[in-house]
Amino acid sequence: MQYSKSKMEQLVKSTPELKERLKQVMKEHELEKSFALKALYHAEVKESGRFMKDYQEL
């Protein structure tokens, strides 16, 4: 499974929990949105993450 910025943006828009987590990651680590999305992908989606199935369905 490969990272796709557009898929991650869609997933975050459709999942309030991820939207809140994205804001949290951006604030905590002082990251730009694009880097925070990638970090969120590796933490919550990749390798049997909680949102992997939702990501694959997009």
ZIHURA-V241166 format. One record per residue. RES is the residue in one small letter. PSI is psi in whole degrees, -180 to 180 (999 if undefined). Layout:
# ZIHURA-V241166
((RES:PSI) (RES:PSI))
This chain:
# ZIHURA-V241166
((m:133) (q:145) (y:135) (s:119) (k:-44) (s:-39) (k:-42) (m:-40) (e:-41) (q:-43) (l:-44) (v:-42) (k:-36) (s:-5) (t:103) (p:-36) (e:-43) (l:-34) (k:-44) (e:-41) (r:-38) (l:-47) (k:-41) (q:-46) (v:-43) (m:-41) (k:-48) (e:-43) (h:5) (e:53) (l:152) (e:160) (k:-43) (s:-39) (f:-37) (a:-38) (l:-43) (k:-41) (a:-42) (l:-39) (y:-48) (h:-30) (a:-39) (e:-14) (v:-56) (k:148) (e:65) (s:34) (g:169) (r:-30) (f:16) (m:-45) (k:-44) (d:-41) (y:-43) (q:-30) (e:-20) (l:999))
